[in-house]
Amino acid sequence: MPSEAPPSGKTSDTEEDQLVSFFPEQGWGQLASGTLVFGDGSQMDPDGTIVPPVYERVTW
């Protein structure tokens, strides 16, 4: 992986973060970097690393 690639879970305004395919009926899309993003907020990097979704804790 190139050293200039953003670390997993971080977003930036690079062309690698552009959505190149999107399948909302299946709940996923693919970024130009090869990362798969899922409707629940999780993602899978091209090297197979899974990044779980981040949920905010709600207190009542």
C-alpha positions, 0 to 999 in steps of 0.5 A, a space after each residue: 500500500 502506498 505510504 500516501 494512502 489515508 489510514 483505515 477509517 479516515 476520510 479525506 477529499 482525495 480522488 480515492 474517496 470518490 464513490 465509483 459504484 453504488 448499489 443501495 438495493 444491496 446496501 454497499 458501494 465501492 470507492 475509487 481506492 477499492 474500499 467497500 462501504 456498507 449501509 451500516 457504516 462499516 467498510 472493508 479495505 482492499 487488503 481485507 481489513 474490516 473497519 466496524 461502524 462507529 455508533 454514538 452512545 445515547 443516554 436517556 
